[in-house]
Amino acid sequence: MDLGKAGWLSSLLEESVAAHVRAPGPVVPSGLPESSSGRARARSYVRRMLRASGLLYGTPADGGAVTEGASAESTGTGAPEEVLFRAVVRTFARMALDIASLAGAPEGPRREQLLLLFAVLTGQLDEAQAIEEKLRQQHAVPRRSWGKVEDALERRAMSLSGDPAYGLVLHNGALYADAHMFGRQALDYFARGGLNREMARRRIDFAARQKALLVEVLTGLACVDRQPTYSARRAILRQVEDLGLPDELESELRAAVRQSFERKRSLSTAVKGVRSVDLRRFILEQTLLASLVDGRRSRGERAFIERLAQALRVPESTVHHLELEVAEFYAKNRSVVDVFTVSSAANLMGEDLVSSMQNALERNFYRLMQEVRETGELYHLLTKAARRQPLTAEERQRMRAQLIDVAKAIPALAIFAAPGGMLLLVALAKVLPFNLLPSSFQDEPEPANPDEEGSGGGDDPPVRKAG
């Protein structure tokens, strides 16, 4: 079952419904009086489910594990991001079906009802109403409706799994906001026995504001050690666009993010409107998780988290408790948390390194060309190739051999040209006590600027953060 193949959502939801019928009923949350209504039981379940399932952190605890009744085709194939996203959809479906049971909803076409809820999740309220009308008339939901919801979920999968190496660790928090909205929407739908469009719109807007607030805070975290590079700014602004926020909110968020890039926006300003205890906890938990992804937390990041806790009015004891919870979850589920950072980072981590190498080559262009001229006919062969003039097999072989000679004369180029050389160069630059370039290629150290002394914020900025 591949995303992009028509019918994948129908198959997945059908399997989810079948598995739910065979599974034990949802456990009624403890601590509720016997006289509690179905809505109260379901509401308590949602809060517990988000944490127990891993959706609190945007990552189902079972990852891509095969659930009972699910086909191998619907679970274990495809890229890690795709497998994990299908796990997310299955977890959402299971949560909604549990809510229907706890709320005492009458039997019905559960697969189609889940489709309606996913239409609301993706903001397609007109489509959700059309589906509800078909269900009321006991008519089959047309393929067009299934296709629209499938397409919207696929777009969401691509945006959520596209955290760039230099962007924000946004997947987890954005998916939690969706999970919370989806659970509350399922609760209202099954308890009410129908769709309330106005309430659904309010929940969608609230989830969008949650995401916007999270972007502001995580941008502040990403900028705490240094101003982000052009690549980082571009990546973060692309993430803002991919969230699909309402136009006005997106415009406000982009302006706030740009202010954060220049460190012109205070943390207290970003969170001044946060009053909900749950929202305070959500923002702090996601910030703690984001600070752990690169495996280290700088002094600047620690100070940022302290300021954030103070601005959110969260006691220090609660912060320590949350740190332990987040660290424990991350330690147990690092492989699935990192799906959304490491895999894409592998493609983009060399962007800054390439820029640095390009600058070094530009600075040393004439010295490099002198080395080429002194290597026999290499200069003429390279000039001929640059002009798109054909080279014979013998000329190509001679050019290759002489390029190797140049690489031997410049160790940095030799390492860079080797398989995996970019990663080796990064590692060696950090651990070797000497410069990889020959002395003739080394620049004199620049004099320290007293005006910039102490502006680094303590530890060296982590590679994974925004820059």
Sine and cosine of phi, psi and omega as CSV:
sin_phi,cos_phi,sin_psi,cos_psi,sin_omega,cos_omega
0.00,0.00,0.99,-0.16,-0.05,-1.00
-0.99,-0.15,0.66,-0.75,0.16,-0.99
-0.87,0.49,0.68,-0.73,-0.07,-1.00
0.98,-0.17,-0.27,0.96,0.04,-1.00
-1.00,-0.09,0.84,-0.54,-0.08,-1.00
-0.81,0.59,0.72,-0.70,0.06,-1.00
0.99,-0.13,-0.03,1.00,-0.06,-1.00
-0.90,0.44,-0.62,0.79,-0.05,-1.00
-0.94,0.34,-0.66,0.75,0.02,-1.00
-0.87,0.50,-0.70,0.72,0.00,-1.00
-0.90,0.43,-0.69,0.73,-0.04,-1.00
-0.90,0.43,-0.69,0.72,-0.02,-1.00
-0.94,0.35,-0.58,0.81,0.05,-1.00
-0.89,0.46,-0.69,0.73,0.05,-1.00
-0.91,0.42,-0.62,0.79,0.01,-1.00
-0.90,0.44,-0.68,0.74,0.02,-1.00
-0.90,0.43,-0.70,0.71,0.00,-1.00
-0.89,0.46,-0.66,0.75,0.01,-1.00
-0.92,0.40,-0.58,0.82,-0.02,-1.00
-0.94,0.35,-0.56,0.83,0.03,-1.00
-0.90,0.44,-0.63,0.78,-0.03,-1.00
-0.99,0.17,-0.38,0.92,-0.10,-1.00
-0.98,0.20,0.37,-0.93,0.11,-0.99
-0.88,0.48,0.45,-0.89,0.01,-1.00
-0.90,0.43,0.40,-0.92,0.01,-1.00
-0.89,0.45,0.59,-0.81,-0.01,-1.00
-0.98,0.22,0.77,-0.63,0.04,-1.00
-0.94,0.35,0.81,-0.59,-0.02,-1.00
-0.83,0.56,0.65,-0.76,-0.02,-1.00
-0.96,0.26,0.33,-0.94,0.06,-1.00
1.00,-0.01,-0.09,1.00,0.01,-1.00
-1.00,-0.06,0.63,-0.78,0.05,-1.00
-0.91,0.41,0.43,-0.90,-0.03,-1.00
-0.85,0.52,-0.51,0.86,-0.06,-1.00
-0.99,0.14,0.07,1.00,-0.03,-1.00
-0.87,0.50,0.61,-0.79,0.01,-1.00
-0.96,0.26,0.28,-0.96,0.06,-1.00
-0.87,0.49,-0.59,0.80,0.03,-1.00
-0.89,0.45,-0.68,0.74,-0.01,-1.00
-0.90,0.43,-0.68,0.73,0.02,-1.00
-0.89,0.46,-0.68,0.73,-0.02,-1.00
-0.92,0.39,-0.61,0.79,0.01,-1.00
-0.90,0.44,-0.69,0.73,0.03,-1.00
-0.91,0.42,-0.59,0.80,0.02,-1.00
-0.89,0.46,-0.66,0.75,-0.04,-1.00
-0.86,0.52,-0.71,0.70,-0.03,-1.00
-0.88,0.47,-0.68,0.74,-0.01,-1.00
-0.95,0.32,-0.63,0.78,-0.06,-1.00
-0.89,0.45,-0.66,0.75,-0.04,-1.00
-0.87,0.49,-0.59,0.81,0.00,-1.00
-0.99,0.15,-0.73,0.68,-0.08,-1.00
-0.91,0.42,-0.56,0.83,-0.06,-1.00
-0.99,0.13,-0.26,0.97,-0.09,-1.00
1.00,-0.06,-0.08,1.00,0.00,-1.00
-0.92,0.39,-0.36,0.93,0.10,-1.00
-0.83,0.56,-0.56,0.83,0.00,-1.00
-0.98,-0.21,0.18,0.98,0.03,-1.00
0.97,0.25,0.20,0.98,-0.07,-1.00
-0.66,-0.75,0.94,-0.35,0.04,-1.00
-0.83,0.56,0.71,-0.70,-0.06,-1.00
-0.89,0.45,-0.43,0.90,0.02,-1.00
-1.00,0.07,-0.01,1.00,0.05,-1.00
0.79,0.61,-0.83,-0.56,0.00,-1.00
-0.99,-0.16,0.38,0.92,-0.04,-1.00
-0.89,0.46,0.55,-0.84,0.00,-1.00
-0.98,0.19,0.82,-0.57,0.04,-1.00
-1.00,0.02,0.39,-0.92,-0.03,-1.00
-0.87,0.50,0.76,-0.64,0.03,-1.00
1.00,0.00,-0.18,0.98,-0.01,-1.00
-1.00,0.04,0.64,-0.77,0.01,-1.00
-0.97,0.23,0.44,-0.90,0.05,-1.00
-0.87,0.48,-0.52,0.85,-0.02,-1.00
-0.90,0.44,-0.54,0.84,-0.08,-1.00
-1.00,0.01,-0.03,1.00,-0.10,-0.99
-0.83,-0.56,-0.81,0.59,-0.27,-0.96
-0.98,-0.18,0.11,0.99,-0.06,-1.00
-0.96,-0.29,0.40,-0.92,0.06,-1.00
0.99,-0.17,0.04,-1.00,0.02,-1.00
-0.91,0.42,0.40,-0.91,0.00,-1.00
-0.81,0.58,-0.63,0.78,0.00,-1.00
-0.89,0.45,-0.62,0.78,-0.02,-1.00
-0.94,0.33,-0.67,0.75,0.04,-1.00
-0.88,0.48,-0.69,0.73,-0.03,-1.00
-0.93,0.38,-0.61,0.79,0.01,-1.00
-0.91,0.41,-0.61,0.79,0.07,-1.00
-0.90,0.44,-0.59,0.81,0.06,-1.00
-0.89,0.45,-0.61,0.80,0.04,-1.00
-0.89,0.45,-0.73,0.69,0.00,-1.00
-0.88,0.48,-0.68,0.74,0.03,-1.00
-0.89,0.45,-0.63,0.77,0.00,-1.00
-0.92,0.39,-0.65,0.76,0.09,-1.00
-0.85,0.52,-0.72,0.69,-0.03,-1.00
-0.89,0.46,-0.70,0.71,0.01,-1.00
-0.89,0.46,-0.64,0.76,0.02,-1.00
-0.88,0.48,-0.70,0.71,-0.01,-1.00
-0.90,0.43,-0.64,0.77,0.00,-1.00
-0.93,0.37,-0.62,0.79,0.09,-1.00
-0.89,0.45,-0.66,0.75,0.01,-1.00
-0.88,0.47,-0.66,0.75,0.02,-1.00
-0.87,0.50,-0.66,0.76,0.01,-1.00
-0.91,0.41,-0.74,0.68,-0.04,-1.00
-0.92,0.40,-0.57,0.82,-0.02,-1.00
-0.98,0.19,-0.11,0.99,0.00,-1.00
0.95,0.32,0.51,0.86,0.00,-1.00
-0.93,0.38,0.64,-0.77,0.02,-1.00
-0.90,0.43,0.39,-0.92,0.04,-1.00
-0.85,0.53,0.55,-0.84,-0.01,-1.00
-0.24,-0.97,-0.05,-1.00,0.03,-1.00
-0.96,0.27,0.99,0.13,-0.15,-0.99
-0.86,0.50,-0.61,0.79,-0.01,-1.00
-0.87,0.50,-0.72,0.69,-0.01,-1.00
-0.94,0.34,-0.56,0.83,0.06,-1.00
-0.91,0.42,-0.61,0.79,0.09,-1.00
-0.90,0.43,-0.63,0.78,0.06,-1.00
-0.85,0.53,-0.68,0.73,0.03,-1.00
-0.86,0.51,-0.69,0.73,-0.01,-1.00
-0.92,0.40,-0.60,0.80,0.05,-1.00
-0.94,0.33,-0.49,0.87,0.11,-0.99
-0.90,0.43,-0.65,0.76,0.06,-1.00
-0.91,0.42,-0.67,0.74,0.00,-1.00
-0.82,0.57,-0.64,0.77,-0.04,-1.00
-1.00,0.00,0.18,0.98,0.10,-1.00
0.98,0.18,0.23,0.97,-0.03,-1.00
-1.00,-0.10,0.96,0.29,-0.08,-1.00
-0.94,0.34,-0.58,0.81,0.06,-1.00
-0.88,0.47,-0.67,0.74,0.00,-1.00
-0.92,0.39,-0.62,0.79,0.03,-1.00
-0.89,0.46,-0.66,0.75,0.04,-1.00
-0.91,0.41,-0.62,0.78,0.03,-1.00
-0.90,0.43,-0.64,0.77,0.04,-1.00
-0.90,0.43,-0.69,0.73,0.00,-1.00
-0.88,0.47,-0.62,0.79,0.01,-1.00
-0.90,0.43,-0.65,0.76,0.04,-1.00
-0.89,0.46,-0.66,0.75,0.01,-1.00
-0.91,0.41,-0.62,0.78,0.00,-1.00
-0.91,0.42,-0.58,0.81,0.01,-1.00
-1.00,0.08,-0.01,1.00,-0.05,-1.00
0.85,0.52,0.61,0.79,0.07,-1.00
-0.98,-0.22,0.40,-0.92,0.05,-1.00
-0.94,0.35,0.62,-0.78,0.06,-1.00
-0.97,0.26,0.81,-0.59,-0.07,-1.00
-0.91,0.42,0.41,-0.91,0.01,-1.00
-0.87,0.50,-0.51,0.86,-0.01,-1.00
-0.85,0.52,-0.66,0.75,0.01,-1.00
-0.92,0.40,-0.68,0.73,0.05,-1.00
-0.86,0.51,-0.68,0.73,-0.02,-1.00
-0.90,0.44,-0.64,0.77,0.00,-1.00
-0.90,0.44,-0.69,0.72,-0.02,-1.00
-0.94,0.35,-0.65,0.76,0.06,-1.00
-0.85,0.53,-0.73,0.68,-0.03,-1.00
-0.88,0.48,-0.68,0.74,-0.01,-1.00
-0.91,0.42,-0.64,0.77,0.03,-1.00
-0.92,0.39,-0.61,0.80,0.03,-1.00
-0.90,0.44,-0.67,0.75,0.05,-1.00
-0.89,0.46,-0.64,0.77,0.01,-1.00
-0.91,0.41,-0.62,0.78,0.02,-1.00
-0.88,0.47,-0.67,0.74,-0.02,-1.00
-0.92,0.40,-0.66,0.75,-0.04,-1.00
-0.95,0.32,-0.62,0.78,-0.04,-1.00
-0.95,0.33,-0.53,0.85,-0.03,-1.00
-1.00,-0.03,0.14,0.99,-0.07,-1.00
-0.98,-0.22,0.49,0.87,0.05,-1.00
-0.86,0.52,0.92,-0.39,-0.02,-1.00
-0.95,0.33,0.30,-0.95,-0.01,-1.00
-0.86,0.52,-0.53,0.85,-0.06,-1.00
-0.97,-0.26,0.16,0.99,-0.01,-1.00
-1.00,-0.07,-0.41,-0.91,-0.05,-1.00
-0.99,-0.13,0.46,-0.89,0.11,-0.99
-0.99,0.15,0.97,0.25,-0.22,-0.98
-0.99,-0.17,-0.37,0.93,-0.09,-1.00
-0.80,0.60,-0.75,0.66,-0.14,-0.99
-0.88,0.48,-0.77,0.64,-0.04,-1.00
-0.93,0.37,-0.64,0.77,0.00,-1.00
-0.90,0.44,-0.63,0.78,-0.01,-1.00
-0.95,0.31,-0.57,0.82,0.08,-1.00
-0.89,0.46,-0.69,0.73,0.02,-1.00
-0.85,0.52,-0.65,0.76,0.05,-1.00
-0.91,0.41,-0.67,0.74,-0.03,-1.00
-0.90,0.44,-0.67,0.74,0.02,-1.00
-0.89,0.46,-0.71,0.71,0.02,-1.00
-0.90,0.43,-0.65,0.76,-0.03,-1.00
-0.91,0.43,-0.68,0.73,0.02,-1.00
-0.90,0.44,-0.69,0.72,0.01,-1.00
-0.92,0.39,-0.57,0.82,0.03,-1.00
-0.93,0.36,-0.67,0.75,0.05,-1.00
-0.88,0.47,-0.65,0.76,0.03,-1.00
-0.87,0.49,-0.74,0.67,-0.02,-1.00
-0.91,0.41,-0.65,0.76,-0.06,-1.00
-0.91,0.41,-0.74,0.67,-0.06,-1.00
-0.97,0.24,-0.54,0.84,0.03,-1.00
-0.96,0.29,-0.58,0.81,-0.02,-1.00
-0.99,0.13,-0.47,0.88,-0.05,-1.00
0.99,0.12,0.34,0.94,0.00,-1.00
0.03,-1.00,0.07,-1.00,-0.06,-1.00
-1.00,-0.06,0.79,-0.62,0.15,-0.99
-0.97,-0.25,0.97,-0.25,-0.14,-0.99
-0.89,0.46,-0.66,0.76,-0.04,-1.00
-0.90,0.43,-0.69,0.72,0.03,-1.00
-0.91,0.40,-0.60,0.80,0.04,-1.00
-0.90,0.45,-0.67,0.75,0.03,-1.00
-0.88,0.47,-0.65,0.76,0.01,-1.00
-0.90,0.44,-0.64,0.77,0.01,-1.00
-0.93,0.38,-0.63,0.78,0.05,-1.00
-0.89,0.46,-0.69,0.72,0.00,-1.00
-0.91,0.42,-0.63,0.78,0.00,-1.00
-0.91,0.41,-0.67,0.75,0.04,-1.00
-0.89,0.46,-0.62,0.78,0.03,-1.00
-0.90,0.43,-0.64,0.77,0.02,-1.00
-0.93,0.38,-0.60,0.80,0.08,-1.00
-0.85,0.53,-0.73,0.68,-0.03,-1.00
-0.90,0.44,-0.67,0.75,-0.01,-1.00
-0.89,0.45,-0.68,0.73,0.03,-1.00
-0.89,0.46,-0.67,0.74,0.01,-1.00
-0.89,0.46,-0.65,0.76,0.03,-1.00
-0.87,0.48,-0.69,0.72,0.01,-1.00
-0.86,0.52,-0.74,0.67,-0.05,-1.00
-0.92,0.38,-0.70,0.71,-0.02,-1.00
-0.93,0.38,-0.51,0.86,0.09,-1.00
-0.91,0.42,-0.66,0.75,0.08,-1.00
-0.86,0.50,-0.66,0.75,0.04,-1.00
-0.89,0.45,-0.67,0.74,-0.04,-1.00
-0.92,0.39,-0.43,0.90,-0.05,-1.00
-0.99,-0.15,0.06,1.00,-0.18,-0.98
-0.94,0.35,-0.54,0.84,-0.06,-1.00
-1.00,-0.03,-0.48,0.88,0.02,-1.00
-0.25,-0.97,0.33,-0.94,0.06,-1.00
-0.94,0.35,0.65,-0.76,-0.06,-1.00
-0.93,0.36,0.50,-0.87,0.06,-1.00
-0.96,0.28,0.11,-0.99,0.06,-1.00
-0.86,0.51,-0.66,0.75,0.00,-1.00
-0.88,0.48,-0.66,0.75,-0.01,-1.00
-0.92,0.40,-0.70,0.71,0.00,-1.00
-0.88,0.48,-0.70,0.71,0.01,-1.00
-0.88,0.47,-0.67,0.75,-0.02,-1.00
-0.91,0.42,-0.69,0.72,-0.02,-1.00
-0.91,0.40,-0.69,0.72,0.01,-1.00
-0.91,0.42,-0.53,0.85,0.07,-1.00
-0.92,0.38,-0.61,0.79,0.05,-1.00
-0.90,0.45,-0.64,0.77,0.05,-1.00
-0.86,0.51,-0.69,0.72,0.01,-1.00
-0.90,0.43,-0.63,0.77,-0.05,-1.00
-0.93,0.36,-0.33,0.94,0.00,-1.00
-0.93,0.38,-0.34,0.94,0.03,-1.00
0.91,0.41,0.63,0.78,-0.01,-1.00
-0.96,0.28,0.34,-0.94,0.13,-0.99
-0.82,0.57,0.53,-0.85,-0.14,-0.99
-0.82,0.58,-0.73,0.69,-0.05,-1.00
-0.90,0.43,-0.69,0.73,0.01,-1.00
-0.91,0.41,-0.66,0.76,0.02,-1.00
-0.88,0.47,-0.65,0.76,0.01,-1.00
-0.89,0.45,-0.69,0.72,0.03,-1.00
-0.90,0.44,-0.65,0.76,-0.03,-1.00
-0.92,0.39,-0.68,0.74,0.01,-1.00
-0.87,0.49,-0.64,0.76,0.03,-1.00
-0.91,0.42,-0.67,0.74,0.00,-1.00
-0.91,0.41,-0.64,0.77,0.01,-1.00
-0.90,0.44,-0.67,0.74,0.01,-1.00
-0.90,0.43,-0.58,0.81,0.09,-1.00
-0.90,0.44,-0.64,0.77,0.02,-1.00
-0.90,0.43,-0.58,0.81,0.04,-1.00
-0.83,0.55,-0.61,0.79,-0.03,-1.00
-1.00,-0.10,0.13,0.99,-0.01,-1.00
0.84,0.54,0.66,0.75,0.01,-1.00
-0.95,-0.31,0.14,0.99,-0.03,-1.00
-0.82,-0.57,0.82,-0.57,-0.05,-1.00
-0.99,0.16,0.43,-0.90,0.01,-1.00
-0.92,0.40,-0.63,0.78,0.00,-1.00
-0.90,0.45,-0.54,0.84,0.04,-1.00
-0.91,0.40,-0.63,0.77,-0.05,-1.00
-0.91,0.41,-0.58,0.81,-0.12,-0.99
-0.94,-0.35,0.21,0.98,-0.10,-1.00
-0.89,0.45,-0.44,0.90,-0.03,-1.00
-1.00,0.01,0.05,1.00,-0.06,-1.00
-0.99,0.12,0.91,-0.42,0.00,-1.00
-0.89,-0.46,-0.48,0.88,-0.04,-1.00
-0.93,0.36,0.72,-0.69,0.06,-1.00
-0.88,0.48,-0.67,0.74,0.00,-1.00
-0.89,0.46,-0.65,0.76,-0.02,-1.00
-0.94,0.35,-0.61,0.79,0.07,-1.00
-0.87,0.49,-0.72,0.69,-0.01,-1.00
-0.89,0.46,-0.68,0.73,0.00,-1.00
-0.85,0.53,-0.75,0.66,-0.03,-1.00
-0.89,0.46,-0.69,0.73,-0.03,-1.00
-0.93,0.37,-0.67,0.74,0.02,-1.00
-0.88,0.48,-0.71,0.71,-0.03,-1.00
-0.92,0.38,-0.56,0.83,0.04,-1.00
-0.93,0.37,-0.66,0.75,0.06,-1.00
-0.87,0.48,-0.70,0.72,0.00,-1.00
-0.89,0.46,-0.69,0.72,0.00,-1.00
-0.89,0.46,-0.56,0.83,-0.02,-1.00
-0.96,0.28,-0.26,0.97,-0.02,-1.00
-1.00,-0.06,-0.29,0.96,-0.20,-0.98
-0.89,0.46,-0.57,0.82,-0.01,-1.00
-1.00,0.06,0.08,1.00,0.10,-1.00
1.00,0.06,-0.02,1.00,0.02,-1.00
-0.49,-0.87,0.38,-0.92,0.02,-1.00
-0.76,-0.65,0.88,-0.47,-0.05,-1.00
-0.97,0.26,0.22,-0.98,0.06,-1.00
-0.87,0.48,-0.61,0.80,0.03,-1.00
-0.89,0.46,-0.65,0.76,0.03,-1.00
-0.92,0.39,-0.66,0.75,0.03,-1.00
-0.88,0.47,-0.67,0.74,0.02,-1.00
-0.91,0.43,-0.61,0.79,0.02,-1.00
-0.89,0.46,-0.69,0.72,-0.01,-1.00
-0.90,0.43,-0.61,0.79,0.05,-1.00
-0.89,0.46,-0.70,0.71,0.02,-1.00
-0.90,0.43,-0.63,0.78,0.01,-1.00
-0.89,0.45,-0.70,0.71,0.01,-1.00
-0.88,0.48,-0.65,0.76,0.03,-1.00
-0.91,0.42,-0.67,0.74,0.00,-1.00
-0.91,0.41,-0.54,0.84,0.02,-1.00
-1.00,0.05,-0.06,1.00,0.00,-1.00
0.87,0.49,0.70,0.71,0.05,-1.00
-0.98,-0.21,0.83,-0.56,-0.03,-1.00
-0.88,0.48,0.45,-0.89,-0.02,-1.00
-0.88,0.48,-0.60,0.80,0.01,-1.00
-0.89,0.45,-0.62,0.79,0.04,-1.00
-0.93,0.38,-0.61,0.79,0.03,-1.00
-0.87,0.49,-0.71,0.70,0.01,-1.00
-0.89,0.46,-0.62,0.78,0.03,-1.00
-0.90,0.45,-0.69,0.72,0.02,-1.00
-0.91,0.42,-0.62,0.79,0.02,-1.00
-0.87,0.50,-0.67,0.74,0.01,-1.00
-0.91,0.41,-0.68,0.73,0.00,-1.00
-0.89,0.46,-0.73,0.68,-0.04,-1.00
-0.91,0.41,-0.69,0.73,-0.01,-1.00
-0.89,0.46,-0.63,0.78,0.01,-1.00
-0.91,0.42,-0.70,0.72,0.02,-1.00
-0.89,0.45,-0.70,0.72,-0.03,-1.00
-0.89,0.45,-0.64,0.77,0.00,-1.00
-0.90,0.44,-0.60,0.80,-0.04,-1.00
-0.98,0.18,-0.47,0.88,-0.14,-0.99
-0.83,-0.56,0.48,0.88,-0.10,-1.00
-0.86,0.50,-0.60,0.80,-0.07,-1.00
-0.89,0.46,-0.63,0.78,-0.02,-1.00
-0.99,0.10,-0.51,0.86,0.09,-1.00
-0.89,0.45,-0.68,0.74,-0.08,-1.00
-0.98,0.22,-0.14,0.99,0.07,-1.00
-0.80,0.60,-0.59,0.80,-0.11,-0.99
-1.00,-0.01,0.07,1.00,0.03,-1.00
-0.80,-0.60,-0.76,0.65,-0.13,-0.99
-0.93,0.36,-0.69,0.72,-0.08,-1.00
-0.89,0.45,-0.69,0.73,0.02,-1.00
-0.97,0.24,-0.49,0.87,0.03,-1.00
-0.89,0.45,-0.56,0.83,-0.01,-1.00
-0.87,0.49,-0.52,0.86,0.00,-1.00
-0.99,0.15,-0.47,0.89,-0.18,-0.98
-0.90,-0.44,-0.12,0.99,-0.13,-0.99
-0.90,0.45,-0.38,0.93,-0.04,-1.00
-1.00,0.06,0.05,1.00,-0.11,-0.99
-0.87,0.49,-0.75,0.66,0.03,-1.00
-0.91,0.40,-0.60,0.80,0.01,-1.00
-0.90,0.44,-0.66,0.75,0.03,-1.00
-0.88,0.47,-0.68,0.73,0.03,-1.00
-0.87,0.49,-0.67,0.74,0.01,-1.00
-0.90,0.43,-0.69,0.72,0.02,-1.00
-0.89,0.45,-0.64,0.77,0.02,-1.00
-0.88,0.47,-0.69,0.72,0.02,-1.00
-0.89,0.46,-0.65,0.76,0.01,-1.00
-0.89,0.45,-0.67,0.74,0.00,-1.00
-0.92,0.39,-0.61,0.79,0.03,-1.00
-0.91,0.42,-0.65,0.76,0.01,-1.00
-0.91,0.42,-0.54,0.84,-0.10,-0.99
-0.95,-0.31,0.39,0.92,-0.13,-0.99
-0.83,0.56,-0.75,0.66,-0.10,-1.00
-0.93,0.36,-0.60,0.80,0.07,-1.00
-0.91,0.42,-0.61,0.79,0.02,-1.00
-0.92,0.39,-0.68,0.73,0.00,-1.00
-0.91,0.40,-0.55,0.84,0.05,-1.00
-0.89,0.45,-0.65,0.76,0.04,-1.00
-0.89,0.46,-0.64,0.76,0.01,-1.00
-0.91,0.41,-0.69,0.72,-0.01,-1.00
-0.88,0.48,-0.55,0.83,-0.05,-1.00
-0.99,0.17,-0.05,1.00,-0.02,-1.00
-0.98,-0.20,0.84,0.55,0.10,-0.99
0.89,0.45,-0.76,-0.65,-0.12,-0.99
-1.00,0.04,0.11,0.99,-0.08,-1.00
-0.83,0.55,-0.66,0.75,-0.03,-1.00
-0.85,0.52,-0.70,0.71,-0.03,-1.00
-0.94,0.35,-0.62,0.78,0.02,-1.00
-0.91,0.41,-0.67,0.74,0.03,-1.00
-0.90,0.43,-0.65,0.76,0.03,-1.00
-0.89,0.46,-0.67,0.74,0.02,-1.00
-0.89,0.46,-0.68,0.74,0.01,-1.00
-0.92,0.39,-0.61,0.79,0.00,-1.00
-0.90,0.43,-0.50,0.86,0.02,-1.00
-1.00,0.06,0.19,0.98,0.02,-1.00
0.88,0.48,0.47,0.88,0.11,-0.99
-1.00,0.09,0.68,-0.73,-0.08,-1.00
-0.91,0.42,0.61,-0.79,0.08,-1.00
-0.93,-0.37,0.62,-0.78,0.07,-1.00
-0.96,0.28,0.23,-0.97,0.02,-1.00
-0.87,0.49,-0.62,0.79,0.00,-1.00
-0.92,0.39,-0.64,0.77,0.03,-1.00
-0.91,0.42,-0.66,0.75,0.02,-1.00
-0.89,0.46,-0.64,0.77,0.00,-1.00
-0.91,0.41,-0.67,0.75,0.01,-1.00
-0.92,0.39,-0.63,0.77,0.00,-1.00
-0.90,0.44,-0.66,0.76,0.01,-1.00
-0.89,0.46,-0.70,0.72,-0.01,-1.00
-0.89,0.46,-0.65,0.76,-0.02,-1.00
-0.96,0.27,-0.50,0.87,0.11,-0.99
-0.90,0.43,-0.60,0.80,0.05,-1.00
-0.89,0.45,-0.61,0.79,0.05,-1.00
-0.88,0.47,-0.65,0.76,0.04,-1.00
-0.91,0.42,-0.67,0.74,0.01,-1.00
-0.88,0.47,-0.61,0.79,0.02,-1.00
-0.91,0.40,-0.52,0.85,0.00,-1.00
-0.97,0.25,-0.38,0.93,-0.02,-1.00
-0.83,-0.56,1.00,-0.05,-0.10,-0.99
-0.80,0.60,-0.60,0.80,-0.03,-1.00
-0.88,0.48,-0.63,0.77,0.01,-1.00
-0.94,0.35,-0.58,0.82,0.00,-1.00
-0.89,0.45,-0.70,0.72,0.01,-1.00
-0.92,0.40,-0.67,0.74,-0.04,-1.00
-0.90,0.44,-0.53,0.85,-0.05,-1.00
-0.99,0.14,-0.26,0.97,-0.03,-1.00
-0.95,0.31,0.37,-0.93,0.09,-1.00
-0.85,0.52,0.79,-0.61,-0.06,-1.00
0.95,0.31,0.28,0.96,-0.11,-0.99
-0.89,0.46,-0.52,0.85,-0.01,-1.00
-0.88,0.47,-0.69,0.73,0.00,-1.00
-0.93,0.36,-0.63,0.78,0.03,-1.00
-0.89,0.46,-0.65,0.76,-0.03,-1.00
-0.90,0.43,-0.65,0.76,0.05,-1.00
-0.88,0.47,-0.74,0.68,-0.04,-1.00
-0.91,0.42,-0.73,0.68,-0.04,-1.00
-0.91,0.42,-0.59,0.81,0.00,-1.00
-0.89,0.46,-0.45,0.89,-0.04,-1.00
-1.00,0.06,-0.50,0.87,-0.15,-0.99
-0.96,-0.27,-0.40,0.92,-0.04,-1.00
-0.99,0.17,0.63,-0.78,-0.05,-1.00
-1.00,0.10,0.25,0.97,-0.01,-1.00
-0.62,-0.79,0.29,-0.96,0.01,-1.00
-0.98,0.21,0.65,-0.76,-0.02,-1.00
-0.96,0.29,-0.39,0.92,-0.03,-1.00
-0.99,0.15,0.58,-0.82,0.12,-0.99
-0.86,0.50,0.33,-0.94,-0.09,-1.00
-0.87,0.49,-0.54,0.84,0.00,-1.00
-0.92,0.40,-0.31,0.95,-0.01,-1.00
-0.98,-0.18,0.01,1.00,-0.06,-1.00
-1.00,-0.06,0.68,-0.73,0.07,-1.00
-1.00,0.06,0.41,-0.91,0.12,-0.99
-0.92,0.40,0.61,-0.79,0.02,-1.00
-0.88,0.47,0.67,-0.74,0.00,-1.00
-0.96,0.30,0.63,-0.78,0.02,-1.00
-0.90,0.44,0.59,-0.81,-0.01,-1.00
-0.91,0.40,0.61,-0.80,0.04,-1.00
-0.99,-0.12,0.94,-0.35,-0.07,-1.00
-0.88,0.48,-0.41,0.91,0.00,-1.00
-0.94,0.35,-0.38,0.92,-0.07,-1.00
-0.98,-0.20,0.01,1.00,-0.06,-1.00
-0.89,0.45,0.75,-0.66,0.04,-1.00
0.99,0.16,0.08,1.00,-0.04,-1.00
-0.99,0.12,-0.08,1.00,-0.07,-1.00
-0.98,0.22,-0.19,0.98,0.06,-1.00
0.97,0.23,0.36,0.93,0.08,-1.00
0.97,-0.26,-0.87,-0.49,-0.09,-1.00
-0.90,0.44,0.33,-0.94,0.11,-0.99
-0.88,0.48,0.63,-0.77,-0.01,-1.00
-0.91,0.42,0.64,-0.77,0.00,-1.00
-0.93,0.38,0.49,-0.87,-0.04,-1.00
-0.90,0.43,-0.62,0.79,-0.14,-0.99
-0.95,0.31,-0.38,0.92,-0.07,-1.00
-0.96,0.28,-0.04,-1.00,-0.25,-0.97
-0.97,0.25,0.95,0.30,0.11,-0.99
0.36,-0.93,0.00,0.00,0.00,0.00
